[in-house]
Amino acid sequence: MIEMEEKLVQTLAEMGLTISTAESCTGGMLASKIIDISGASDVYSEGFITYSNDAKMKYLKVKEETLDNYGAVSRETVLEMADGCCKQTGSDVALVTSGIAGPGGGTPEKPVGLVYIGCAYKDEVTAREFRFDGDRYEIRRQAVDEAISMAVEMLENQ
């Protein structure tokens, strides 16, 4: 059975597209999972680990007002991250993550396990909210798997 990350690389190659990533809570795990696949060098352009708000603003052009009003872990922020990632890299597709992997850092409004994933392709930028369970590693792993699935789904629906 083909793994989802293999399907992503294969689909991007078949469509002649490139992808870049911008990660906060997953800290490079998403890029690594894509790059683990043979053929990734033909489709993977570059990636950012934008863990701090300053990095999100500097590299992805996320607006300070967005971060002030909604926080780093929000639909609004990942939408801007995805859009900024495409614009900054020139890639056809951007896949981004921002969340609270724990064990600390959660609040009643934004608990540990809350992750937003954004994907941009063509003129479409989407974001989804997820609530994952588990320890820090498990939350990050689930976010990576969902991000890859989200990108495949977006490309297949074109």
Z-matrix of the N, CA and C atoms (Angstrom, degrees):
N
C 1 1.445
C 2 1.536 1 109.15
N 3 1.298 2 115.68 1 136.59
C 4 1.457 3 121.02 2 -178.31
C 5 1.540 4 109.99 3 -77.66
N 6 1.317 5 115.96 4 132.64
C 7 1.460 6 121.14 5 177.40
C 8 1.529 7 109.10 6 -73.99
N 9 1.314 8 117.11 7 153.88
C 10 1.459 9 121.69 8 -176.73
C 11 1.527 10 111.90 9 -61.33
N 12 1.335 11 117.82 10 -37.47
C 13 1.464 12 119.55 11 179.35
C 14 1.529 13 111.27 12 -67.95
N 15 1.339 14 116.87 13 -32.33
C 16 1.468 15 120.11 14 174.54
C 17 1.522 16 110.01 15 -66.32
N 18 1.313 17 115.37 16 -41.61
C 19 1.467 18 120.88 17 178.59
C 20 1.529 19 110.23 18 -62.49
N 21 1.332 20 117.44 19 -39.84
C 22 1.460 21 120.96 20 178.75
C 23 1.526 22 110.46 21 -62.26
N 24 1.310 23 117.47 22 -50.76
C 25 1.464 24 121.08 23 -179.05
C 26 1.526 25 110.08 24 -61.47
N 27 1.321 26 117.07 25 -43.85
C 28 1.463 27 121.78 26 179.73
C 29 1.530 28 110.89 27 -62.59
N 30 1.317 29 117.64 28 -44.96
C 31 1.462 30 121.83 29 -179.48
C 32 1.519 31 111.20 30 -64.08
N 33 1.324 32 116.58 31 -44.92
C 34 1.464 33 120.48 32 177.52
C 35 1.530 34 110.62 33 -59.34
N 36 1.329 35 116.83 34 -43.87
C 37 1.464 36 121.26 35 -179.55
C 38 1.524 37 110.96 36 -63.71
N 39 1.332 38 116.26 37 -45.32
C 40 1.466 39 120.46 38 179.65
C 41 1.522 40 112.02 39 -62.11
N 42 1.333 41 116.71 40 -34.05
C 43 1.460 42 121.25 41 -178.82
C 44 1.528 43 112.67 42 -88.93
N 45 1.335 44 116.24 43 -5.63
C 46 1.457 45 120.72 44 -179.78
C 47 1.518 46 113.19 45 68.43
N 48 1.340 47 116.08 46 36.74
C 49 1.465 48 121.94 47 -175.58
C 50 1.516 49 111.46 48 -111.53
N 51 1.337 50 115.04 49 159.05
C 52 1.462 51 121.74 50 173.41
C 53 1.520 52 109.38 51 -115.69
N 54 1.328 53 115.13 52 156.97
C 55 1.464 54 121.62 53 179.94
C 56 1.526 55 109.44 54 -133.10
N 57 1.324 56 115.27 55 145.42
C 58 1.465 57 122.74 56 171.12
C 59 1.522 58 107.76 57 -130.05
N 60 1.326 59 116.08 58 159.92
C 61 1.454 60 121.00 59 -179.37
C 62 1.525 61 110.58 60 -126.29
N 63 1.319 62 114.71 61 152.92
C 64 1.465 63 121.93 62 171.47
C 65 1.527 64 105.86 63 -137.37
N 66 1.317 65 115.77 64 119.79
C 67 1.455 66 120.28 65 -171.84
C 68 1.516 67 111.99 66 -124.72
N 69 1.324 68 113.88 67 141.35
C 70 1.448 69 119.93 68 170.41
C 71 1.524 70 107.29 69 -111.80
N 72 1.321 71 118.21 70 -83.06
C 73 1.468 72 120.94 71 -174.04
C 74 1.524 73 113.99 72 -63.53
N 75 1.318 74 118.29 73 -25.78
C 76 1.467 75 120.02 74 -178.56
C 77 1.527 76 112.32 75 -85.74
N 78 1.309 77 118.47 76 -11.98
C 79 1.457 78 123.70 77 168.41
C 80 1.521 79 117.57 78 49.82
N 81 1.314 80 118.88 79 35.95
C 82 1.454 81 122.05 80 178.48
C 83 1.518 82 113.85 81 102.96
N 84 1.317 83 116.70 82 -10.21
C 85 1.461 84 121.20 83 -178.83
C 86 1.528 85 111.63 84 -63.08
N 87 1.329 86 117.03 85 -36.34
C 88 1.463 87 121.73 86 179.80
C 89 1.528 88 110.05 87 -66.23
N 90 1.322 89 116.78 88 -49.52
C 91 1.462 90 120.45 89 177.73
C 92 1.525 91 110.38 90 -58.28
N 93 1.313 92 117.11 91 -43.61
C 94 1.458 93 121.92 92 -178.75
C 95 1.522 94 111.67 93 -60.43
N 96 1.317 95 116.49 94 -42.60
C 97 1.467 96 120.10 95 -177.83
C 98 1.528 97 110.66 96 -65.74
N 99 1.331 98 117.24 97 -37.00
C 100 1.465 99 120.34 98 177.51
C 101 1.528 100 109.67 99 -70.02
N 102 1.323 101 116.22 100 -44.94
C 103 1.465 102 121.54 101 -176.36
C 104 1.528 103 112.09 102 -68.58
N 105 1.328 104 117.51 103 -21.08
C 106 1.466 105 121.14 104 175.75
C 107 1.532 106 112.43 105 -62.56
N 108 1.328 107 117.16 106 -19.21
C 109 1.458 108 121.52 107 -174.92
C 110 1.528 109 110.97 108 -88.56
N 111 1.312 110 115.91 109 131.62
C 112 1.459 111 121.32 110 175.36
C 113 1.533 112 108.96 111 -59.98
N 114 1.309 113 115.91 112 133.07
C 115 1.461 114 120.68 113 -177.97
C 116 1.514 115 112.82 114 98.34
N 117 1.323 116 116.79 115 -7.78
C 118 1.469 117 120.12 116 -179.25
C 119 1.526 118 111.66 117 -61.04
N 120 1.319 119 116.78 118 -30.01
C 121 1.471 120 119.23 119 -178.57
C 122 1.524 121 112.34 120 -62.99
N 123 1.321 122 117.05 121 -20.54
C 124 1.462 123 120.67 122 178.01
C 125 1.526 124 112.32 123 -81.07
N 126 1.325 125 117.92 124 -18.77
C 127 1.470 126 120.08 125 -173.48
C 128 1.529 127 114.39 126 -124.74
N 129 1.338 128 117.68 127 -24.24
C 130 1.465 129 119.84 128 -177.05
C 131 1.522 130 109.26 129 -88.56
N 132 1.336 131 115.62 130 123.72
C 133 1.452 132 121.07 131 -176.49
C 134 1.521 133 112.02 132 -91.96
N 135 1.320 134 116.38 133 -64.19
C 136 1.467 135 120.34 134 -177.80
C 137 1.522 136 110.04 135 -164.70
N 138 1.329 137 114.80 136 169.79
C 139 1.450 138 119.26 137 -179.53
C 140 1.510 139 112.12 138 -145.75
N 141 1.311 140 113.70 139 154.89
C 142 1.456 141 121.93 140 177.65
C 143 1.521 142 108.67 141 -122.11
N 144 1.327 143 115.92 142 141.07
C 145 1.459 144 120.59 143 166.54
C 146 1.525 145 104.08 144 -108.81
N 147 1.310 146 115.10 145 102.89
C 148 1.467 147 121.34 146 -175.66
C 149 1.528 148 107.64 147 -109.83
N 150 1.306 149 114.59 148 72.26
C 151 1.460 150 121.23 149 -175.40
C 152 1.523 151 111.59 150 -71.90
N 153 1.315 152 116.99 151 -38.48
C 154 1.467 153 120.52 152 -179.22
C 155 1.527 154 111.22 153 -91.94
N 156 1.315 155 115.58 154 158.35
C 157 1.464 156 120.17 155 175.06
C 158 1.518 157 110.80 156 -61.90
N 159 1.341 158 116.84 157 -39.08
C 160 1.464 159 120.35 158 178.38
C 161 1.530 160 110.59 159 -57.96
N 162 1.324 161 117.29 160 -42.06
C 163 1.466 162 120.88 161 179.36
C 164 1.528 163 111.07 162 -66.04
N 165 1.321 164 117.10 163 -39.56
C 166 1.469 165 120.18 164 177.72
C 167 1.527 166 110.63 165 -60.28
N 168 1.327 167 116.33 166 -40.87
C 169 1.470 168 120.17 167 179.35
C 170 1.531 169 110.55 168 -71.83
N 171 1.311 170 117.00 169 -44.76
C 172 1.464 171 121.98 170 -174.62
C 173 1.529 172 112.63 171 -66.32
N 174 1.316 173 117.75 172 -48.86
C 175 1.461 174 121.25 173 -172.19
C 176 1.524 175 113.87 174 -94.49
N 177 1.332 176 117.23 175 -29.02
C 178 1.468 177 120.20 176 -174.53
C 179 1.521 178 113.20 177 -112.87
N 180 1.329 179 115.80 178 -3.75
C 181 1.474 180 122.09 179 178.39
C 182 1.527 181 112.56 180 63.20
N 183 1.342 182 116.60 181 31.18
C 184 1.465 183 120.40 182 171.80
C 185 1.530 184 106.59 183 -66.48
N 186 1.311 185 115.80 184 134.91
C 187 1.466 186 120.32 185 -177.73
C 188 1.532 187 110.80 186 -73.70
N 189 1.319 188 115.29 187 139.51
C 190 1.463 189 120.67 188 177.26
C 191 1.524 190 110.62 189 -58.79
N 192 1.336 191 116.33 190 -37.72
C 193 1.471 192 120.70 191 179.35
C 194 1.531 193 111.29 192 -61.70
N 195 1.324 194 116.34 193 -37.22
C 196 1.467 195 120.09 194 178.95
C 197 1.522 196 109.64 195 -63.93
N 198 1.320 197 116.10 196 -46.14
C 199 1.463 198 120.10 197 179.67
C 200 1.524 199 111.10 198 -65.01
N 201 1.325 200 117.40 199 -40.77
C 202 1.467 201 121.25 200 178.81
C 203 1.525 202 111.55 201 -65.12
N 204 1.318 203 116.60 202 -41.83
C 205 1.466 204 121.00 203 -174.70
C 206 1.525 205 114.35 204 -81.45
N 207 1.336 206 116.88 205 -33.89
C 208 1.465 207 119.56 206 -172.95
C 209 1.526 208 113.81 207 -120.30
N 210 1.326 209 117.19 208 -20.15
C 211 1.452 210 121.05 209 -177.83
C 212 1.518 211 111.73 210 90.21
N 213 1.327 212 114.92 211 164.71
C 214 1.465 213 120.71 212 -179.61
C 215 1.522 214 111.74 213 -67.25
N 216 1.319 215 116.01 214 -32.04
C 217 1.458 216 120.93 215 -179.20
C 218 1.526 217 107.51 216 -98.53
N 219 1.332 218 114.67 217 85.87
C 220 1.465 219 120.60 218 -178.07
C 221 1.519 220 110.17 219 -159.24
N 222 1.304 221 114.51 220 157.59
C 223 1.467 222 121.90 221 175.94
C 224 1.524 223 109.89 222 -59.03
N 225 1.329 224 116.21 223 -44.41
C 226 1.461 225 121.13 224 -177.38
C 227 1.527 226 111.61 225 -60.70
N 228 1.328 227 116.55 226 -41.79
C 229 1.460 228 120.54 227 -179.59
C 230 1.518 229 111.72 228 -67.27
N 231 1.340 230 118.14 229 -45.40
C 232 1.467 231 117.97 230 -178.48
C 233 1.521 232 111.86 231 -68.87
N 234 1.318 233 117.74 232 -29.04
C 235 1.471 234 119.08 233 174.57
C 236 1.524 235 109.83 234 -62.46
N 237 1.327 236 116.61 235 -44.71
C 238 1.465 237 120.31 236 178.56
C 239 1.528 238 111.33 237 -69.27
N 240 1.320 239 117.64 238 -35.72
C 241 1.466 240 121.04 239 176.70
C 242 1.530 241 110.57 240 -61.19
N 243 1.327 242 116.79 241 -46.29
C 244 1.467 243 121.10 242 -178.08
C 245 1.523 244 111.06 243 -65.24
N 246 1.313 245 116.17 244 -45.72
C 247 1.465 246 120.54 245 178.55
C 248 1.527 247 110.12 246 -61.97
N 249 1.321 248 116.51 247 -46.37
C 250 1.460 249 121.31 248 179.74
C 251 1.514 250 112.67 249 -63.79
N 252 1.318 251 117.06 250 -37.29
C 253 1.463 252 120.88 251 179.73
C 254 1.526 253 110.26 252 -62.92
N 255 1.327 254 117.36 253 -45.20
C 256 1.483 255 120.35 254 177.60
C 257 1.517 256 110.65 255 -62.34
N 258 1.313 257 116.25 256 -45.66
C 259 1.462 258 120.10 257 -177.17
C 260 1.528 259 111.73 258 -66.46
N 261 1.312 260 117.86 259 -39.97
C 262 1.461 261 121.43 260 -177.15
C 263 1.528 262 112.32 261 -73.42
N 264 1.330 263 117.23 262 -29.72
C 265 1.464 264 120.29 263 -174.95
C 266 1.524 265 113.67 264 -103.18
N 267 1.320 266 116.30 265 -22.55
C 268 1.459 267 119.49 266 -174.10
C 269 1.514 268 112.79 267 77.47
N 270 1.329 269 117.63 268 8.63
C 271 1.459 270 121.59 269 178.17
C 272 1.523 271 110.30 270 -72.09
N 273 1.325 272 114.78 271 155.40
C 274 1.462 273 120.67 272 178.25
C 275 1.523 274 111.72 273 -75.34
N 276 1.323 275 115.74 274 -32.18
C 277 1.458 276 122.21 275 -175.63
C 278 1.522 277 108.77 276 -129.03
N 279 1.325 278 116.06 277 139.90
C 280 1.465 279 121.18 278 172.03
C 281 1.516 280 108.14 279 -125.99
N 282 1.312 281 115.35 280 140.54
C 283 1.454 282 122.26 281 178.71
C 284 1.518 283 107.58 282 -129.75
N 285 1.346 284 117.33 283 123.89
C 286 1.461 285 120.61 284 -172.34
C 287 1.527 286 111.75 285 -134.30
N 288 1.348 287 114.97 286 154.50
C 289 1.463 288 121.32 287 179.00
C 290 1.522 289 110.60 288 -136.06
N 291 1.323 290 115.55 289 145.73
C 292 1.462 291 121.99 290 170.79
C 293 1.527 292 107.41 291 -153.39
N 294 1.322 293 116.25 292 128.78
C 295 1.458 294 118.13 293 -177.22
C 296 1.512 295 112.77 294 -168.14
N 297 1.314 296 114.61 295 -173.33
C 298 1.461 297 122.81 296 -179.77
C 299 1.527 298 107.35 297 -118.43
N 300 1.334 299 115.51 298 103.47
C 301 1.464 300 120.95 299 -175.35
C 302 1.529 301 112.82 300 -86.83
N 303 1.335 302 117.25 301 -15.83
C 304 1.449 303 121.08 302 176.27
C 305 1.524 304 113.42 303 80.01
N 306 1.303 305 118.06 304 -171.33
C 307 1.460 306 123.88 305 3.66
C 308 1.532 307 113.66 306 -75.14
N 309 1.328 308 118.46 307 -18.05
C 310 1.459 309 120.67 308 177.04
C 311 1.515 310 110.67 309 -99.00
N 312 1.326 311 114.97 310 -178.16
C 313 1.454 312 120.48 311 174.46
C 314 1.506 313 115.60 312 94.33
N 315 1.316 314 117.64 313 -11.79
C 316 1.458 315 120.23 314 -179.28
C 317 1.520 316 112.58 315 -81.77
N 318 1.312 317 115.35 316 156.30
C 319 1.465 318 122.98 317 174.30
C 320 1.523 319 107.45 318 -132.93
N 321 1.333 320 118.12 319 169.51
C 322 1.472 321 118.33 320 176.55
C 323 1.538 322 112.34 321 -58.06
N 324 1.342 323 117.20 322 -36.23
C 325 1.465 324 120.82 323 -179.58
C 326 1.526 325 111.45 324 -77.06
N 327 1.334 326 116.19 325 -34.70
C 328 1.460 327 121.98 326 -178.52
C 329 1.527 328 108.35 327 -131.68
N 330 1.342 329 115.96 328 84.12
C 331 1.464 330 119.83 329 -175.65
C 332 1.524 331 113.15 330 -77.25
N 333 1.326 332 115.14 331 162.10
C 334 1.460 333 120.73 332 172.14
C 335 1.527 334 107.44 333 -55.34
N 336 1.319 335 115.46 334 134.97
C 337 1.460 336 120.99 335 -178.59
C 338 1.524 337 113.54 336 102.90
N 339 1.339 338 116.22 337 -12.39
C 340 1.463 339 120.23 338 177.49
C 341 1.530 340 108.65 339 -75.22
N 342 1.319 341 116.22 340 122.95
C 343 1.461 342 121.66 341 179.53
C 344 1.521 343 108.98 342 -137.44
N 345 1.321 344 115.50 343 135.59
C 346 1.461 345 121.59 344 171.68
C 347 1.514 346 107.40 345 -108.68
N 348 1.321 347 114.84 346 135.88
C 349 1.456 348 121.79 347 177.85
C 350 1.519 349 107.43 348 -121.81
N 351 1.324 350 115.65 349 132.90
C 352 1.453 351 120.90 350 179.03
C 353 1.513 352 110.95 351 -120.73
N 354 1.319 353 115.28 352 148.05
C 355 1.455 354 121.50 353 178.22
C 356 1.520 355 108.72 354 -140.61
N 357 1.312 356 116.13 355 133.13
C 358 1.464 357 121.67 356 177.63
C 359 1.517 358 109.02 357 -121.83
N 360 1.331 359 115.03 358 136.11
C 361 1.465 360 121.90 359 174.42
C 362 1.511 361 107.81 360 -155.07
N 363 1.312 362 115.98 361 128.92
C 364 1.462 363 123.06 362 -174.79
C 365 1.520 364 108.22 363 56.80
N 366 1.316 365 117.49 364 -126.72
C 367 1.464 366 120.47 365 -179.20
C 368 1.520 367 111.93 366 -96.87
N 369 1.309 368 117.08 367 8.28
C 370 1.458 369 121.18 368 -176.92
C 371 1.524 370 110.70 369 -104.08
N 372 1.315 371 115.77 370 127.59
C 373 1.462 372 121.84 371 174.17
C 374 1.521 373 106.52 372 -127.09
N 375 1.317 374 116.34 373 122.51
C 376 1.454 375 120.39 374 -178.72
C 377 1.519 376 110.04 375 -124.29
N 378 1.320 377 114.64 376 157.53
C 379 1.460 378 121.16 377 176.25
C 380 1.523 379 108.40 378 -141.16
N 381 1.315 380 114.94 379 145.13
C 382 1.464 381 120.66 380 176.91
C 383 1.521 382 109.47 381 -131.56
N 384 1.304 383 114.17 382 148.26
C 385 1.468 384 121.49 383 176.58
C 386 1.518 385 109.20 384 -100.68
N 387 1.331 386 115.78 385 136.93
C 388 1.458 387 121.97 386 177.19
C 389 1.522 388 109.39 387 -129.94
N 390 1.316 389 115.66 388 151.37
C 391 1.473 390 123.08 389 173.82
C 392 1.522 391 106.73 390 -125.25
N 393 1.320 392 115.91 391 105.91
C 394 1.454 393 121.44 392 -177.29
C 395 1.524 394 110.31 393 -102.96
N 396 1.330 395 115.06 394 152.14
C 397 1.463 396 122.35 395 175.48
C 398 1.516 397 109.20 396 -110.53
N 399 1.320 398 114.91 397 158.98
C 400 1.458 399 120.24 398 175.85
C 401 1.508 400 111.64 399 120.80
N 402 1.328 401 114.49 400 -174.05
C 403 1.455 402 119.49 401 178.42
C 404 1.532 403 109.64 402 -81.05
N 405 1.309 404 116.22 403 -179.09
C 406 1.468 405 121.84 404 -176.54
C 407 1.530 406 112.14 405 -54.25
N 408 1.315 407 116.75 406 -49.25
C 409 1.462 408 120.78 407 -179.80
C 410 1.527 409 110.98 408 -61.05
N 411 1.324 410 116.50 409 -45.93
C 412 1.463 411 120.96 410 -176.45
C 413 1.532 412 111.42 411 -64.37
N 414 1.317 413 117.29 412 -39.40
C 415 1.471 414 120.78 413 177.20
C 416 1.530 415 109.64 414 -63.00
N 417 1.304 416 117.00 415 -44.82
C 418 1.469 417 121.15 416 179.60
C 419 1.529 418 110.89 417 -64.21
N 420 1.324 419 117.19 418 -42.28
C 421 1.466 420 121.33 419 179.87
C 422 1.525 421 110.95 420 -63.19
N 423 1.328 422 116.67 421 -43.93
C 424 1.461 423 120.21 422 178.79
C 425 1.529 424 111.08 423 -63.22
N 426 1.326 425 116.45 424 -38.83
C 427 1.470 426 120.36 425 178.52
C 428 1.521 427 110.78 426 -62.50
N 429 1.320 428 117.22 427 -42.63
C 430 1.470 429 121.50 428 178.71
C 431 1.530 430 110.21 429 -62.09
N 432 1.320 431 116.72 430 -47.03
C 433 1.469 432 120.10 431 -179.27
C 434 1.529 433 111.42 432 -61.64
N 435 1.317 434 116.77 433 -42.68
C 436 1.471 435 120.04 434 179.39
C 437 1.524 436 111.31 435 -67.70
N 438 1.326 437 117.12 436 -37.36
C 439 1.468 438 120.12 437 179.11
C 440 1.527 439 110.10 438 -62.50
N 441 1.311 440 116.93 439 -46.44
C 442 1.464 441 120.70 440 179.88
C 443 1.519 442 110.53 441 -62.53
N 444 1.322 443 117.50 442 -43.06
C 445 1.469 444 121.19 443 177.36
C 446 1.521 445 111.34 444 -61.60
N 447 1.327 446 116.17 445 -39.93
C 448 1.455 447 121.02 446 179.98
C 449 1.526 448 110.93 447 -63.12
N 450 1.325 449 117.61 448 -42.21
C 451 1.462 450 121.38 449 178.91
C 452 1.519 451 111.14 450 -65.42
N 453 1.317 452 117.41 451 -43.53
C 454 1.475 453 120.68 452 178.51
C 455 1.522 454 109.54 453 -60.34
N 456 1.324 455 116.93 454 -46.67
C 457 1.460 456 121.99 455 -179.98
C 458 1.534 457 111.03 456 -59.36
N 459 1.323 458 116.71 457 -44.15
C 460 1.463 459 120.37 458 -179.23
C 461 1.529 460 110.42 459 -62.36
N 462 1.326 461 117.01 460 -43.58
C 463 1.463 462 121.05 461 -179.28
C 464 1.529 463 111.93 462 -68.55
N 465 1.313 464 116.60 463 -38.54
C 466 1.475 465 120.32 464 -179.65
C 467 1.523 466 111.89 465 -68.45
N 468 1.312 467 117.04 466 -24.60
C 469 1.463 468 120.51 467 -178.53
C 470 1.523 469 113.04 468 -88.54
N 471 1.314 470 117.48 469 8.87
C 472 1.471 471 121.01 470 179.28
C 473 1.509 472 110.81 471 -87.90
